[in-house]
Amino acid sequence: MKYFRITISTLLLLGGTALKAQAVPGSQETDSLFNNVLINGQSMGIPGISVAIGKGDSIYWSGTIGYADLEAKTPIALDSKFGIGSITKTFVAVTALQLAEEGKLDLEKVPSDYLDTTMLPNIANLDQAPIRTLLNHQSGIPTFEFDQAWIRQGRGASVRPEHLWGKAEALDYIDGQAALFAPGEAYEYSNTNYTLLGLIIEKITGNELHEEIRNRILKPLALNNTFLESFENVPGGYVANYHYATPDYLKVAGHSPYFPWANPYLIDTSRSNLSTEWAAGGMVSSSEDLVKWAQALNTGDFLDKAVLEHYFTYHPPRDGANPNFQYAQGIYRIYPYYRGHAVLGHSGGVLGFSAMMFWIEDTDIVIVSLVNVGNMHSGLKRPPSNLFYQSILIPAVFEHFGIDKK
C-alpha cells in the first residue's frame, strides 16, 4: 500500500501556491514535516530534489521540490530520473554475485583469467587481484577518477558532448600506474574495479552489461525508471543537471565552453553524458525505484540466500580497517551514522548529480534523496546535497518514526 505522495513547486518559496498534496486522511503531520524538509533543502540552493521513504515493502512517502530545468522552470516530477552515480555499483555487484552462484564466475580468480589483457592497457594487479577484491575495493588497482587528464576530459574543460566513451576507454588513464598496495592489504575506493567487473560480466555472459542488469534485476522488480545511460535508451530522458563551479572545481576540472553559467556558483552540465562512468556510475533512476531496490536488498526476498550472505559479508583488509566504515560487496555500512544507529546502502556523485540510498540497520525504513547538482572536485567540505540528507532529512525521519538514540 502506498500511503501518499506529494509534489511541491518552487513557487512555494516565491510566495506562490504549491501543488495540492495528495494524502490519505490523518497524514497532515507527516505532510507538514516532510514539506518543511523539502523547503529547507531548496532554501540551501539545490536546484531540484526528489525524496522517497520506504517502510516495509511500500513507498511510505515521496515528494519533490524544485526544477528539472532551471531555465525552462520545469518542475521535478515524482518519476523524474536523476544520475545515481556509484549506486550503480550495487546493481553491478549483485549481477556479479549471481553469476558466481551460478558457477559462471569464480571470485577467487583474477581479471586476467577472463579478460584479454592484450586489449587493455598496462593495469597494475590485473593478474594478482582476486575478483572478490574488486567488489570490495581491496584490489590495490588505481582509480582513473582522480587522474588530472581524465577529470578535465570526463568532467571539465575538455568535455565533448557528442563523444560517447568506450567501456574501457577510461582505463587508458591508469596505464602504467603503480599498484596502490597488494590485494587485500588495504581499502581504497576505485572506479576502475567496477569498470573491470562490467567488462568481465560482458565477457562471460556474451551480453551487454545493461541487458544482464535489466533481465536479472530491473524487470523482476519492475524498476521501470532505471537505465544505464548512454548504453540504452532512456524514455523521456532525465533531468537537467548542474555542478558547483567552485574555485577548486575550476582549477582541477576547468570550465567547459559547453557548460553555461546557470547562476554565479552553478554551471549547467546538461550537455554532458554519463558514458564516462559506465559500470562505475552511469545509471539513472527515480527515488521511488531506488527505494524498491533498497527494500529488495534489505529484506533479501529477491536474492538467493547464498548471494545475499556473500553480498553483506565484510572482509576487513589486513591493514588499516576502519571499524566505523565497512565496504562489503557493492554495499557499505556506516556506524554510527545518527543517534548511534548504523545505516547500510550507497551514495553516488557524478558530474551534475548527487544521490543517497540508505536504510537504517535493523529496521525496514529506507531513505532516498536525489538532487540534480554535483559536487565532485569542488572541494566543498559539506556540500548542500550531503548536508540536506544528513542534517535535515535523516533527523526528520528519525523524529517521525520515533527512532530513539541507542
MOTAJO-V706857 format. One record per residue. RES is the residue in three letters. SS is DSSP state (2 for helix, 1 for strand, 0 for the rest). BURIAL is + if it has 9 or more other C-alpha atoms within 8 Angstrom, else -. Layout:
RES,SS,BURIAL  RES,SS,BURIAL
This chain:
MET,0,-  LYS,0,-  TYR,0,+  PHE,1,+  ARG,1,+  ILE,1,+  THR,1,+  ILE,1,+  SER,0,+  THR,2,+  LEU,2,+  LEU,2,+  LEU,0,-  LEU,0,-  GLY,0,-  GLY,0,-  THR,0,-  ALA,0,+  LEU,0,-  LYS,0,-  ALA,0,+  GLN,1,-  ALA,0,+  VAL,0,-  PRO,0,-  GLY,0,-  SER,0,-  GLN,2,-  GLU,2,-  THR,2,-  ASP,2,+  SER,2,-  LEU,2,+  PHE,2,+  ASN,2,+  ASN,2,-  VAL,2,+  LEU,2,+  ILE,2,+  ASN,2,+  GLY,2,+  GLN,2,+  SER,2,-  MET,0,-  GLY,0,-  ILE,0,+  PRO,0,+  GLY,1,+  ILE,1,+  SER,1,+  VAL,1,+  ALA,1,+  ILE,1,+  GLY,1,+  LYS,1,+  GLY,0,-  ASP,0,-  SER,1,+  ILE,1,+  TYR,1,+  TRP,1,+  SER,1,+  GLY,1,+  THR,1,+  ILE,1,+  GLY,1,+  TYR,1,+  ALA,1,+  ASP,1,+  LEU,0,+  GLU,0,-  ALA,0,-  LYS,0,-  THR,1,+  PRO,1,+  ILE,0,+  ALA,0,-  LEU,0,+  ASP,0,-  SER,0,+  LYS,0,+  PHE,1,+  GLY,1,+  ILE,0,+  GLY,2,+  SER,2,+  ILE,2,+  THR,2,+  LYS,2,+  THR,2,+  PHE,2,+  VAL,2,+  ALA,2,+  VAL,2,+  THR,2,+  ALA,2,+  LEU,2,+  GLN,2,+  LEU,2,+  ALA,2,+  GLU,2,+  GLU,0,-  GLY,0,-  LYS,0,-  LEU,0,+  ASP,0,-  LEU,0,+  GLU,0,-  LYS,0,+  VAL,1,+  PRO,2,+  SER,2,+  ASP,2,-  TYR,0,+  LEU,0,+  ASP,0,-  THR,2,-  THR,2,-  MET,2,-  LEU,0,+  PRO,0,+  ASN,0,-  ILE,0,+  ALA,0,+  ASN,0,+  LEU,0,+  ASP,0,+  GLN,0,-  ALA,0,+  PRO,1,+  ILE,2,+  ARG,2,+  THR,2,+  LEU,2,+  LEU,2,+  ASN,0,+  HIS,0,+  GLN,0,+  SER,0,+  GLY,0,+  ILE,0,+  PRO,0,+  THR,0,+  PHE,0,+  GLU,0,-  PHE,0,-  ASP,0,+  GLN,2,-  ALA,2,-  TRP,2,+  ILE,2,+  ARG,2,+  GLN,2,+  GLY,2,+  ARG,2,+  GLY,0,+  ALA,0,+  SER,0,+  VAL,0,+  ARG,0,-  PRO,0,+  GLU,0,-  HIS,0,-  LEU,0,+  TRP,0,-  GLY,0,-  LYS,0,+  ALA,0,+  GLU,2,-  ALA,2,+  LEU,2,+  ASP,2,+  TYR,2,+  ILE,2,+  ASP,0,+  GLY,0,-  GLN,0,+  ALA,0,-  ALA,0,+  LEU,0,-  PHE,0,+  ALA,0,+  PRO,0,+  GLY,0,+  GLU,0,+  ALA,0,+  TYR,0,+  GLU,0,-  TYR,0,-  SER,0,+  ASN,2,+  THR,2,+  ASN,2,+  TYR,2,+  THR,2,+  LEU,2,+  LEU,2,+  GLY,2,+  LEU,2,+  ILE,2,+  ILE,2,+  GLU,2,+  LYS,2,+  ILE,2,+  THR,2,-  GLY,0,-  ASN,0,-  GLU,0,-  LEU,2,+  HIS,2,+  GLU,2,-  GLU,2,+  ILE,2,+  ARG,2,+  ASN,2,+  ARG,2,+  ILE,2,+  LEU,2,+  LYS,0,+  PRO,0,-  LEU,0,-  ALA,0,-  LEU,0,+  ASN,0,-  ASN,0,+  THR,0,+  PHE,1,+  LEU,1,+  GLU,0,+  SER,0,+  PHE,0,-  GLU,0,-  ASN,0,-  VAL,0,-  PRO,0,-  GLY,0,-  GLY,0,-  TYR,0,+  VAL,0,+  ALA,0,+  ASN,0,+  TYR,1,+  HIS,1,+  TYR,1,+  ALA,0,+  THR,0,+  PRO,2,-  ASP,2,+  TYR,2,+  LEU,2,+  LYS,2,-  VAL,2,+  ALA,0,+  GLY,0,+  HIS,0,-  SER,0,+  PRO,0,-  TYR,0,+  PHE,0,+  PRO,0,-  TRP,1,+  ALA,1,+  ASN,1,-  PRO,0,-  TYR,0,+  LEU,1,+  ILE,1,+  ASP,1,+  THR,0,+  SER,0,+  ARG,0,-  SER,0,-  ASN,0,+  LEU,0,+  SER,0,+  THR,0,+  GLU,0,+  TRP,2,+  ALA,2,+  ALA,2,+  GLY,0,+  GLY,0,+  MET,1,+  VAL,1,+  SER,1,+  SER,0,+  SER,2,+  GLU,2,+  ASP,2,+  LEU,2,+  VAL,2,+  LYS,2,+  TRP,2,+  ALA,2,+  GLN,2,+  ALA,2,+  LEU,2,+  ASN,2,-  THR,2,-  GLY,0,+  ASP,0,-  PHE,0,-  LEU,0,+  ASP,0,-  LYS,2,-  ALA,2,-  VAL,2,+  LEU,2,+  GLU,2,-  HIS,2,+  TYR,2,+  PHE,2,+  THR,0,-  TYR,0,-  HIS,0,-  PRO,0,-  PRO,0,+  ARG,0,-  ASP,0,-  GLY,0,-  ALA,0,+  ASN,0,-  PRO,0,-  ASN,0,-  PHE,1,+  GLN,1,+  TYR,1,+  ALA,0,+  GLN,0,+  GLY,0,+  ILE,0,+  TYR,1,+  ARG,1,+  ILE,1,+  TYR,1,+  PRO,1,+  TYR,1,+  TYR,1,-  ARG,0,-  GLY,0,+  HIS,1,+  ALA,1,+  VAL,1,+  LEU,1,+  GLY,1,+  HIS,1,+  SER,1,+  GLY,1,+  GLY,1,+  VAL,1,+  LEU,0,+  GLY,0,+  PHE,1,+  SER,1,+  ALA,1,+  MET,1,+  MET,1,+  PHE,1,+  TRP,1,+  ILE,1,+  GLU,0,+  ASP,0,-  THR,0,-  ASP,0,+  ILE,1,+  VAL,1,+  ILE,1,+  VAL,1,+  SER,1,+  LEU,1,+  VAL,1,+  ASN,0,+  VAL,1,+  GLY,1,+  ASN,0,+  MET,0,+  HIS,0,-  SER,0,+  GLY,0,+  LEU,0,-  LYS,0,-  ARG,0,-  PRO,0,-  PRO,2,+  SER,2,+  ASN,2,-  LEU,2,+  PHE,2,+  TYR,2,+  GLN,2,+  SER,2,-  ILE,2,+  LEU,2,+  ILE,2,+  PRO,2,+  ALA,2,+  VAL,2,-  PHE,2,+  GLU,2,-  HIS,2,+  PHE,2,-  GLY,0,-  ILE,0,-  ASP,0,-  LYS,0,-  LYS,0,-
